Amino acid sequence: MERKRFSGAIRIFRRERATSFFGSPWFSSIEELVANDLSISDFAPLDPLVDLLHLIKNQELVTADLKELIGTISLQKKG
């Protein structure tokens, strides 16, 4: 069984003798989100996870572009 991480808060209602969890699952990539049959639209509009996943994806794309450029420049220097 795969463990899931959650982000949120636990609220204790003493008078009602109840406890509730308010939160959402925590993912570190959009691919992980999709692998769990979820999409960005499944989260609240103000959930910071949505912004974080966009930033991570953007950084992954920029890193891939930089690696490609470095490879191209290295080939040009050799040639």
N, C-alpha and C positions, 0 to 999 in steps of 0.2 A: 504494500500500500504506500503510495506516494504521500509525503507530508505536504500540507498546504500552509502558507503563511497568510496572516490577516493583519490589517491595520485598522485601528479603531479605538473605541473606549467602552469600558464596562460601566454601566450605570446601576446603582443599587437603589431600589425603592423600599425603604425600611417599613413604611406604613403598610404597604401591600405585601411585604415579605417576598419580593421578586427581584430578580436580577436580569438585566438585558444587555446584549452586546450590540453596539451600533458601529458598523464598519464595513469593510469590503476586503476581498482577497487581494493579496499583494503579489505582483509579478515583476520580473526584472527585464522582460522583453515582450515585444508585440507577438513574437512567435510563441512564447509561452502562453500568452493570453489566448491565442487562436487554438493552441493545442488543448486548451481546456474548454473549447466550444463557447468562448466569449468574444465579444467585440467591444470597441471603445464605447459604443452606444449603450452598453449594459451598465455603465457607470454613471454616477451623478455628474452633471455638467461641471460642478466645482471641485470634483475629486482631484487632488494633486497628482494622483497616479497617472492620469491621462496626459498631463503636461510632461511628467517625468518620462513616460514611455516614448513620447514624441521626441524629446531631447536625446534620449538614448539612441533611438533609430537614426536621427539626424547625425549624431556623432559617428555611428557605425558607417553610414554612407560617406561621410567626409573622410574618415579613415581609409576606407576602400579606395576612394578617389586619390588620396595622397599616395597610397602604396602604388597605385597604377602610374601616377606621375613620376614617382621616384624610379620605378622600373624603366619607364620611357627615357628619363634623363640618363640613367646608367647605361642604357643601350646606346644612346647618342654619344656619350663620352667614349665608349669603347670603339665605336664605328668611326 
